[in-house]
Amino acid sequence: MSDALNVLVIGDIIGKAGRRALNQHLPALIDTHHIDFVVANGENLAHGFGTNAKVATEMFKAGVDVLTNGNHCWDQREFMDLIDKDDRYVRPMNFSAFAPGRGWTVQQSKRGHRIAVMNLIGQTFMGAWDCPFAAADRAMGEIPHDVSAILVDMHAEASSEKMGMGWHLDGRASFVYGTHTHIPTCDETIHASGTAYQSDIGMTGSYQSIIGMQVEGALTRMVKRLPQRFEAVEQGGSIFATKVSINSSTRMASSIERIHIPPA
């Protein structure tokens, strides 16, 4: 088995526009970039709010191997049962100890590598979650030593907290990356240790929007400060993703590349 392992990380997939874009382009992306493993954040898959079996199955069929989550984890109530039955889903490790599901999983890549995926949620501007740093340490102690890569989705608002996690797991994780803010950052880097880092992968969805939601409702709430129902934009999805090449023997990254496919 080759030491080279190519993983593709996709940020928050927003509703129908994001799902359509991935259905259209992900299989070709996998072939063109020789991708062995795909992980995506699925907390906005169902109309922008949560995940259900129908939309998740659609993404798995398109080529996604693991779906991570975030603060919209329980928006679709059926997901509380679904996450306990299928270990291709993870939710933040630092959720309540009573939360169903798991904070990390190990899945097999297309060429037989064992890939660990960990999910965390930030505390700054995000709510009263348990400490993500302590949760990360706990997960690192539980993940089997024979995995070829460790990918960490830090679902957080503050870039500083995401960067903090990148340094906290420096030399231990293969790729630490941010989701949640829906805006791609151009700070992709590889630390001297070999740990890759990016503050936010960005969303896969319509950028003719306000973070994937229809402009009128979101803007009305900002301007008039009155409750508004948010609706995900359904057309014109862009893909933002990041490809990382990892040495499966050392678990350290050798290259990192942002990928953008604009709407057709």
Secondary structure, DSSP 8 states (H G I E B T S, - for coil): --SEEEEEEEEEB-HHHHHHHHHHHHHHHHHHTT-SEEEEE-TTTTTTS---HHHHHHHHHHT--EEE--TTTTSSTTHHHHHHH-TTB---TTS-TT-SS-SEEEEE-TTS-EEEEEEEE--TTT-S---HHHHHHHHHHHS-TT-SEEEEEEE-S-HHHHHHHHHHTTTT-SEEEEESS----S--EE-TTS-EEES----BEESSSBTTB-HHHHHHHHHH-------B--S-EEEEEEEEEEETTTTEEEEEEEEEE---
